[in-house]
Amino acid sequence: PSRYISDRVKEEVFERDGGQCVKCGSTRDLQYDHVIPFSRGGSCAVANIQLLCSDCNLAKGNRFVS
């Protein structure tokens, strides 16, 4: 399996999450994050990807945090 997130998935996630971090609402420095980390078996499907700003993504690390 690849951790590559397709452009189609990125577009769907961006629309679903309203173009902002799902934790704090920031629209700056957004990153696509695996809800269930890829290293723990998480997929690259739309349902397992969320938008997080870099600060929220760094705080999450490799943990499963919804």
C-alpha positions as a Markdown table, in Angstrom:
| # | Residue | x | y | z |
|---|---|---|---|---|
| 1 | Pro | 0.0 | 0.0 | 0.0 |
| 2 | Ser | 1.0 | 3.6 | -0.7 |
| 3 | Arg | 0.6 | 6.6 | 1.5 |
| 4 | Tyr | 0.0 | 8.7 | -1.6 |
| 5 | Ile | -3.3 | 10.6 | -1.4 |
| 6 | Ser | -4.8 | 11.1 | -4.9 |
| 7 | Asp | -5.9 | 14.5 | -6.2 |
| 8 | Arg | -9.5 | 13.3 | -6.3 |
| 9 | Val | -9.4 | 12.4 | -2.6 |
| 10 | Lys | -7.7 | 15.7 | -1.7 |
| 11 | Glu | -10.4 | 17.6 | -3.6 |
| 12 | Glu | -13.2 | 15.8 | -1.9 |
| 13 | Val | -11.7 | 16.2 | 1.6 |
| 14 | Phe | -11.0 | 19.9 | 1.0 |
| 15 | Glu | -14.7 | 20.5 | 0.0 |
| 16 | Arg | -16.0 | 18.3 | 2.9 |
| 17 | Asp | -13.8 | 20.1 | 5.5 |
| 18 | Gly | -14.6 | 23.5 | 4.1 |
| 19 | Gly | -11.0 | 24.4 | 3.3 |
| 20 | Gln | -10.1 | 24.7 | 7.0 |
| 21 | Cys | -8.5 | 22.7 | 9.8 |
| 22 | Val | -11.1 | 20.4 | 11.4 |
| 23 | Lys | -9.6 | 21.1 | 14.8 |
| 24 | Cys | -9.1 | 24.8 | 15.1 |
| 25 | Gly | -10.6 | 26.3 | 11.9 |
| 26 | Ser | -7.4 | 27.7 | 10.6 |
| 27 | Thr | -7.0 | 28.2 | 6.8 |
| 28 | Arg | -3.2 | 28.5 | 6.9 |
| 29 | Asp | -0.6 | 25.9 | 6.2 |
| 30 | Leu | -3.1 | 23.1 | 5.7 |
| 31 | Gln | -2.1 | 19.4 | 5.5 |
| 32 | Tyr | -3.9 | 16.2 | 4.6 |
| 33 | Asp | -3.8 | 13.9 | 7.6 |
| 34 | His | -4.7 | 10.3 | 8.0 |
| 35 | Val | -7.3 | 10.0 | 10.9 |
| 36 | Ile | -6.1 | 6.5 | 11.5 |
| 37 | Pro | -2.3 | 6.9 | 10.9 |
| 38 | Phe | -1.0 | 5.2 | 7.8 |
| 39 | Ser | 1.6 | 3.5 | 10.0 |
| 40 | Arg | -1.2 | 1.9 | 12.0 |
| 41 | Gly | -3.1 | 0.6 | 9.0 |
| 42 | Gly | -5.1 | 3.7 | 8.0 |
| 43 | Ser | -6.1 | 4.0 | 4.3 |
| 44 | Cys | -6.0 | 6.9 | 1.9 |
| 45 | Ala | -9.8 | 6.8 | 1.4 |
| 46 | Val | -11.8 | 10.0 | 1.8 |
| 47 | Ala | -13.3 | 8.8 | 5.1 |
| 48 | Asn | -9.8 | 8.5 | 6.7 |
| 49 | Ile | -8.3 | 11.8 | 5.5 |
| 50 | Gln | -8.9 | 15.2 | 7.2 |
| 51 | Leu | -7.5 | 18.7 | 6.8 |
| 52 | Leu | -5.3 | 19.9 | 9.7 |
| 53 | Cys | -3.1 | 22.9 | 10.0 |
| 54 | Ser | 0.5 | 22.2 | 10.6 |
| 55 | Asp | 0.3 | 23.0 | 14.3 |
| 56 | Cys | -2.7 | 20.6 | 14.9 |
| 57 | Asn | -1.1 | 17.9 | 12.8 |
| 58 | Leu | 2.2 | 18.2 | 14.7 |
| 59 | Ala | 0.3 | 18.0 | 18.0 |
| 60 | Lys | -1.5 | 14.9 | 16.8 |
| 61 | Gly | 1.7 | 13.0 | 15.8 |
| 62 | Asn | 1.2 | 9.3 | 15.2 |
| 63 | Arg | -1.8 | 9.0 | 17.5 |
| 64 | Phe | -5.3 | 8.1 | 16.6 |
| 65 | Val | -7.2 | 11.3 | 17.4 |
| 66 | Ser | -10.5 | 12.1 | 15.8 |
